[in-house]
Amino acid sequence: MLISGGPSAEIWSIDRSLLPISVALPAPSGDDHPSNTLFLSGRDDIVTAGTHGELLRHNPATGRTLGPLFGGVMSSPVVASPNGRFLAAASSYSDAVEIWDETSGRRISKLPGVPGNTSLAWSPTGHELATDIGQTLRLWDVSDPSRPRTKATVNIQGTTRPDYLLYADDHVIVAATTGSKLITAIDVPARRVKWSLIVPEFALHQVALSPDGKTIAVDSGDTSNGHVTLYDAGDGKRRQSVSLQSFGGIEYLHHGEWLVVSTGDTEPAAQLYDAATLDPIGVPFSYPATGSSGDPIGVNRAGTMFSEAEYGAPLLWDVNPTDWLTIACRIAGRNLTHAEWHQYLPSRPYQITCPQWPRGQ
């Protein structure tokens, strides 16, 4: 079924309640806490973290639940090494962070003195793991994950622990605390704070790093107003900002060329933006009228899928344009006729968009 109106068109499959580019990821979550979606390196499945940190695996094509991650021995937070070989996660049975071998399914080490509710980040080379102990950042040498050892500790400015730890590269870590609206960049080799800033005006929500590690994207706001602001990761200087309808989550997609920004609880939706100009792209991805929480957004490493934290079952969206064309061709079962092409694409010459079907008449 093709639905068109104004500047947009949507293709629906009659037997689906969701757009064909989205699937629901059921999670054992109550009504008082959202479920986050996690994309772990080296895994074909998708993981959701529920109300109490429980981790469930899902088939990304159907959303079908495949059971608890590693049999339920670990809980959120969890982070994978860049090659996907190892997982660092909170233990389900003790207040500790442990490292697991993805191949063998065995626990191989424990990070001494690191509580289970810490923030975690693995360096791009995989040789270093960052954890926070209150306002202190602790760096671990995990070149041999079975024998982690402390490399250094760095004091993070602020009064509370960070909500986000992000490696811009092996030399810079970005820490962000939503409560104090503080963003801090840590110089890893020098073991010191490089710069810090307070997000002005609105409450700080999600913080994202561009794939090249050069730009920090920040979503801030309240229930009536919001901003997306880009900062230089090297010196913390503000590059540009755009006003939005409301607050939500933010992440990079499509090799860093796009940003996806959600609009929170007021009118739940997610909008694509050009990451360089902050101009909107296309029409919003609509969420259910009830059940949306606004942030954070999870994105896979390829930048082709995203999912926003939601109460109940988060939606997983396919944002790979190649997949969109394939899905549209499968549903339509043919190419556009010349008359249809002229009606919908009058400024472009006719072409075959579905190579498996003959040219339209």
ABEGO torsion letter per residue (X at the ends): XBBBEEABBBBBBAABABBAABBBBBBBBBAABBBBBBBBBGBABBBBBBAAGBBBBBBAAAGBBAEBBGGGABBOBBBBBAAGABBBBBBAABBBBBBBBAAAGBBABBBBGBBAABBBBBBAAGABBBBBBEABBBBBBAABAABBBBABBBBBBEABBBABBBBABAABBBBBBAAAGBBBBBBAAAGBBABBBBBBGBBBBBBBBBAAGABBBBBBEBAABBBBBBBBAAAGBBABBBBBABBEBBBBBGGGABBBBBAEAABBBBBBBBAAAGBBBEBBBBBBABGBAGOBBBBBAAGABBBBBBBEBBBBBBABAAAAAAAAAAAAGBBBBAAAAAAABAABBBBBABAABBBBX
